[in-house]
């Protein structure tokens, strides 16, 4: 009983210290380096390499450009978006067309294909558009709402008829859309808000999982190797969105498993991919890309997918 009381007291004191540190840093975040804020909130989690590219302050005066790498697109879309996983939120009246998949990369695949020896065409790509994090104080001073979209465009000097405007509007709408059944979602508009979210969901015992590849931006055949690891089900996935500065769409969906999958490319290069498998797709939009690609329906067989290389999966390590 004494030992248990001591452990409980130590945990209580640690929690108080963590909350105090977070409060102090939040009050002075303008002068706190991102790495220091990370260390104070997530001391047991190494800073993910995939986030380091976005630490340089975003240049809000710079012309915004976006890169595109998607094999499927909505009908009449202005541009081909990069891999999108949240089609489930799009309106029922939005029409979709399937593009040619003769040279498509593998994004979605059936759960029973997650086996050693399976071949898949994959490209491990870098960031969406080079957009970086803004300090939280600045990010919070800029509207992030459909109701104030004209004000946002004016702030960034973006024309309402431009492709960039269309893309940014879609990002905001996806963040504002209600969650599907069994989902918990949040959009982080700064590194600090992302760190706060992770700490609130998992405490200080969390692991960050992301793609690691020797060859990037090269489409090739990969073979799944022995050593597939199921990392757990208590998770949250954060996808970097296309926006004027770094915004991460984070969500947790029930009945989802996370895996680390070792791969070997035809050129001999190795990779380890983060793979998410959804065991229940009954709440997904019937026009979801995955159903078109795999020729299955909502509530059918479990579906897995690879992630963009600027996405992160957070897994509880406690």
C-alpha positions as CSV (number, residue, x, y, z in Angstrom):
1,X,0.0,0.0,0.0
2,X,2.9,2.4,0.9
3,X,4.6,1.7,-2.5
4,X,1.4,2.2,-4.4
5,X,0.8,5.5,-2.6
6,X,4.3,6.7,-3.4
7,X,3.9,5.8,-7.1
8,X,0.5,7.6,-7.2
9,X,2.0,10.7,-5.6
10,X,4.9,10.7,-8.0
11,X,2.5,10.4,-11.0
12,X,0.4,13.2,-9.5
13,X,3.4,15.5,-9.1
14,X,4.6,14.6,-12.6
15,X,1.2,15.6,-14.0
16,X,1.2,18.9,-12.2
17,X,4.7,19.6,-13.5
18,X,3.7,18.8,-17.0
19,X,0.6,21.0,-16.8
20,X,2.6,23.8,-15.3
21,X,5.3,23.6,-18.0
22,X,2.7,23.6,-20.7
23,X,1.0,26.6,-19.2
24,X,4.3,28.5,-18.9
25,X,5.4,27.7,-22.4
26,X,2.0,28.5,-23.9
27,X,2.2,31.9,-22.3
28,X,5.5,32.6,-23.9
29,X,5.4,30.4,-27.0
30,X,6.5,33.2,-29.3
31,X,10.1,32.9,-28.0
32,X,10.2,29.2,-27.3
33,X,11.9,27.1,-30.0
34,X,9.6,24.3,-31.4
35,X,12.1,21.6,-30.3
36,X,12.0,22.9,-26.7
37,X,8.3,23.0,-26.6
38,X,8.2,19.4,-28.0
39,X,10.7,18.2,-25.4
40,X,8.7,19.8,-22.6
41,X,5.4,18.1,-23.7
42,X,6.6,14.8,-25.2
43,X,10.0,14.1,-23.5
44,X,9.8,10.4,-24.3
45,X,9.2,10.8,-28.0
46,X,12.0,11.7,-30.5
47,X,11.2,14.6,-32.8
48,X,9.9,12.9,-36.0
49,X,12.2,13.5,-39.0
50,X,9.1,14.0,-41.2
51,X,8.2,17.2,-39.2
52,X,11.6,18.8,-39.2
53,X,11.2,20.0,-42.8
54,X,8.3,22.2,-41.7
55,X,10.0,24.0,-38.8
56,X,11.3,27.0,-40.7
57,X,8.7,29.7,-40.3
58,X,6.3,29.9,-43.2
59,X,6.8,32.8,-45.6
60,X,3.3,34.3,-45.8
61,X,4.4,36.7,-48.5
62,X,5.7,33.9,-50.8
63,X,3.5,32.8,-53.7
64,X,1.8,29.5,-52.8
65,X,2.3,26.5,-55.0
66,X,1.0,23.0,-54.6
67,X,2.3,19.7,-55.9
68,X,0.0,16.9,-57.1
69,X,0.3,13.2,-57.1
70,X,-3.0,11.4,-57.2
71,X,-4.3,8.7,-59.5
72,X,-8.0,9.5,-58.9
73,X,-9.8,12.8,-58.9
74,X,-13.3,14.3,-58.5
75,X,-15.2,15.1,-61.7
76,X,-14.7,18.7,-62.8
77,X,-11.9,19.2,-60.2
78,X,-9.6,22.0,-60.9
79,X,-6.5,20.0,-60.1
80,X,-5.5,16.4,-59.3
81,X,-5.2,16.3,-55.5
82,X,-2.6,14.3,-53.7
83,X,-3.7,11.1,-52.0
84,X,-6.9,11.9,-50.0
85,X,-8.3,9.6,-47.3
86,X,-11.3,11.6,-46.1
87,X,-13.5,11.4,-49.2
88,X,-16.2,10.0,-46.8
89,X,-17.0,13.6,-45.9
90,X,-17.7,14.9,-49.4
91,X,-21.4,15.6,-50.3
92,X,-23.5,12.8,-51.7
93,X,-24.2,14.9,-54.8
94,X,-20.5,15.1,-55.8
95,X,-19.7,12.9,-58.7
96,X,-16.5,11.0,-59.1
97,X,-14.8,9.5,-62.1
98,X,-12.0,6.9,-62.1
99,X,-8.9,7.8,-63.9
100,X,-6.7,5.3,-65.8
101,X,-4.9,3.0,-63.4
102,X,-2.5,1.5,-65.9
103,X,0.4,3.2,-64.1
104,X,-1.2,3.9,-60.7
105,X,0.5,3.5,-57.4
106,X,-0.9,1.3,-54.7
107,X,-2.6,3.3,-52.0
108,X,-5.5,1.2,-51.0
109,X,-5.4,-2.6,-50.8
110,X,-7.4,-5.4,-49.1
111,X,-6.3,-6.5,-45.6
112,X,-5.7,-10.1,-46.8
113,X,-3.1,-8.8,-49.1
114,X,-0.9,-7.6,-46.2
115,X,1.4,-10.5,-46.6
116,X,5.2,-11.1,-47.2
117,X,5.9,-11.6,-50.8
118,X,3.1,-9.3,-52.1
119,X,4.3,-6.8,-54.8
120,X,2.9,-3.3,-54.8
121,X,3.8,-0.1,-56.8
122,X,4.6,2.6,-54.4
123,X,6.1,6.1,-54.4
124,X,7.4,7.6,-51.2
125,X,6.8,11.3,-51.6
126,X,8.0,14.3,-49.7
127,X,5.9,17.3,-48.5
128,X,2.7,18.6,-50.0
129,X,3.8,22.0,-51.1
130,X,6.7,23.2,-48.9
131,X,4.3,25.0,-46.6
132,X,5.8,25.3,-43.1
133,X,4.5,25.9,-39.6
134,X,3.6,29.3,-38.4
135,X,4.2,30.2,-34.8
136,X,1.0,29.5,-32.9
137,X,0.5,33.2,-32.0
138,X,0.4,34.1,-35.7
139,X,-1.6,31.0,-36.8
140,X,-4.3,31.7,-34.2
141,X,-4.5,35.4,-35.4
142,X,-5.5,34.2,-38.9
143,X,-9.1,33.0,-39.5
144,X,-9.5,29.4,-40.4
145,X,-13.2,29.2,-41.2
146,X,-15.4,28.9,-44.3
147,X,-17.3,31.9,-43.0
148,X,-14.2,34.1,-43.2
149,X,-12.7,32.6,-46.3
150,X,-12.6,36.0,-48.2
151,X,-10.7,37.4,-45.3
152,X,-8.2,34.5,-45.5
153,X,-7.7,35.0,-49.3
154,X,-7.1,38.7,-48.7
155,X,-4.6,38.0,-46.0
156,X,-2.5,35.8,-48.3
157,X,-3.2,37.8,-51.4
158,X,-4.9,34.9,-53.2
159,X,-7.5,35.4,-56.0
160,X,-10.9,33.8,-55.3
161,X,-10.9,32.3,-58.8
162,X,-7.4,30.6,-58.4
163,X,-6.6,27.0,-58.0
164,X,-5.0,27.7,-54.7
165,X,-8.2,29.2,-53.4
166,X,-10.1,26.1,-54.4
167,X,-7.6,23.8,-52.7
168,X,-7.5,25.9,-49.5
169,X,-11.3,26.0,-49.3
170,X,-11.5,22.2,-49.6
171,X,-9.0,21.9,-46.7
172,X,-11.1,24.1,-44.5
173,X,-14.3,22.3,-45.4
174,X,-12.8,18.9,-44.6
175,X,-11.6,20.2,-41.2
176,X,-15.1,21.7,-40.5
177,X,-17.1,18.6,-41.7
178,X,-18.7,16.5,-38.9
179,X,-16.9,13.3,-38.1
180,X,-18.2,10.0,-39.5
181,X,-19.5,7.4,-37.1
182,X,-16.7,6.1,-34.8
183,X,-14.3,9.0,-35.6
184,X,-12.6,11.6,-33.5
185,X,-11.1,14.5,-35.5
186,X,-9.2,17.7,-35.1
187,X,-7.2,20.1,-37.3
188,X,-3.9,21.5,-35.9
189,X,-2.8,24.8,-37.4
190,X,0.6,25.0,-35.6
191,X,3.2,22.7,-34.3
192,X,2.3,23.7,-30.7
193,X,-1.4,22.8,-31.2
194,X,-0.4,19.5,-32.8
195,X,1.9,18.7,-29.8
196,X,-0.9,19.7,-27.4
197,X,-3.3,17.4,-29.1
198,X,-1.0,14.4,-29.0
199,X,-0.2,15.0,-25.3
200,X,-3.8,15.4,-24.4
201,X,-4.7,12.1,-26.2
202,X,-1.8,9.9,-25.2
203,X,0.1,11.7,-22.4
204,X,3.9,11.3,-22.5
205,X,3.9,7.7,-23.6
206,X,3.5,7.9,-27.3
207,X,5.4,6.7,-30.3
208,X,5.5,8.4,-33.7
209,X,5.4,6.2,-36.8
210,X,6.0,7.4,-40.3
211,X,7.4,6.3,-43.7
212,X,11.1,5.8,-43.9
213,X,12.5,5.1,-47.4
214,X,16.0,5.1,-48.9
215,X,14.5,6.2,-52.2
216,X,12.0,9.1,-52.3
217,X,10.0,10.5,-55.2
218,X,10.6,7.3,-57.2
219,X,7.7,5.1,-58.3
220,X,8.7,1.5,-58.4
221,X,7.6,-2.0,-57.4
222,X,8.2,-3.0,-53.8
223,X,7.9,-6.4,-52.2
224,X,6.6,-6.8,-48.7
225,X,9.2,-8.6,-46.6
226,X,9.0,-10.7,-43.5
227,X,8.7,-8.8,-40.2
228,X,5.3,-7.0,-40.5
229,X,4.6,-5.6,-37.0
230,X,1.1,-4.7,-35.7
231,X,1.8,-1.6,-33.6
232,X,-1.6,-1.3,-31.9
233,X,-5.1,0.1,-32.2
234,X,-5.0,3.1,-29.8
235,X,-3.8,5.5,-32.4
236,X,-4.3,8.8,-34.2
237,X,-3.2,9.6,-37.7
238,X,-2.2,13.2,-38.7
239,X,-2.2,14.0,-42.5
240,X,-0.5,17.2,-43.7
241,X,-3.0,19.2,-45.7
242,X,-2.5,21.5,-48.7
243,X,-2.7,25.0,-47.4
244,X,-0.8,28.3,-47.2
245,X,1.0,27.1,-44.1
246,X,1.3,23.7,-42.4
247,X,-2.0,22.3,-41.2
248,X,-2.5,18.7,-40.0
249,X,-5.7,16.9,-40.2
250,X,-5.7,14.4,-37.3
251,X,-8.2,11.7,-36.6
252,X,-8.9,8.4,-34.8
253,X,-11.3,5.9,-36.3
254,X,-12.6,2.9,-34.3
255,X,-11.7,-0.6,-35.4
256,X,-8.4,0.5,-37.0
257,X,-5.1,-1.3,-36.8
258,X,-1.6,0.2,-37.5
259,X,1.3,-1.7,-38.9
260,X,4.9,-1.1,-39.8
261,X,5.7,-2.9,-43.0
262,X,9.2,-3.6,-44.3
263,X,9.6,-3.4,-48.1
264,X,12.3,-4.0,-50.7
265,X,12.3,-2.1,-54.0
266,X,13.2,-3.6,-57.4
267,X,16.3,-1.4,-57.3
268,X,17.4,-3.0,-54.0
269,X,16.5,0.0,-51.8
270,X,14.7,-0.6,-48.5
271,X,11.8,1.1,-46.9
272,X,9.6,0.8,-43.9
273,X,6.0,2.0,-44.4
274,X,3.3,3.0,-42.0
275,X,0.1,1.2,-43.0
276,X,-3.3,1.7,-41.5
277,X,-6.0,-1.0,-41.8
278,X,-9.7,-0.2,-41.3
279,X,-11.6,-3.2,-40.1
280,X,-15.0,-1.6,-40.5
281,X,-15.8,0.6,-43.5
282,X,-19.6,0.6,-43.1
283,X,-19.7,4.4,-42.3
284,X,-17.6,5.4,-45.3
285,X,-19.0,7.3,-48.2
286,X,-20.1,4.9,-51.0
287,X,-18.1,6.9,-53.5
288,X,-14.8,6.6,-51.5
289,X,-11.8,6.1,-53.8
290,X,-11.0,2.8,-52.1
291,X,-14.3,1.2,-53.1
292,X,-13.8,2.3,-56.7
293,X,-10.3,1.0,-56.8
294,X,-10.9,-2.3,-55.0
295,X,-14.5,-2.9,-56.3
296,X,-15.9,-3.5,-52.9
297,X,-18.7,-1.8,-50.9
298,X,-19.0,-0.1,-47.5
299,X,-19.0,-2.7,-44.7
300,X,-17.2,-5.2,-47.0
301,X,-13.7,-6.6,-46.4
302,X,-11.2,-4.6,-44.3
303,X,-9.2,-2.1,-46.3
304,X,-5.6,-1.0,-45.7
305,X,-3.8,2.0,-47.1
306,X,-0.3,3.5,-47.2
307,X,0.3,7.0,-46.0
308,X,1.9,10.0,-47.6
309,X,5.4,10.5,-46.3
310,X,4.4,13.7,-44.5
311,X,1.8,11.9,-42.4
312,X,2.4,10.6,-38.9
313,X,0.7,7.9,-36.9
314,X,0.7,8.3,-33.2
315,X,0.5,5.1,-31.1
316,X,0.1,4.8,-27.4
317,X,3.2,3.1,-25.9
318,X,1.7,2.7,-22.4
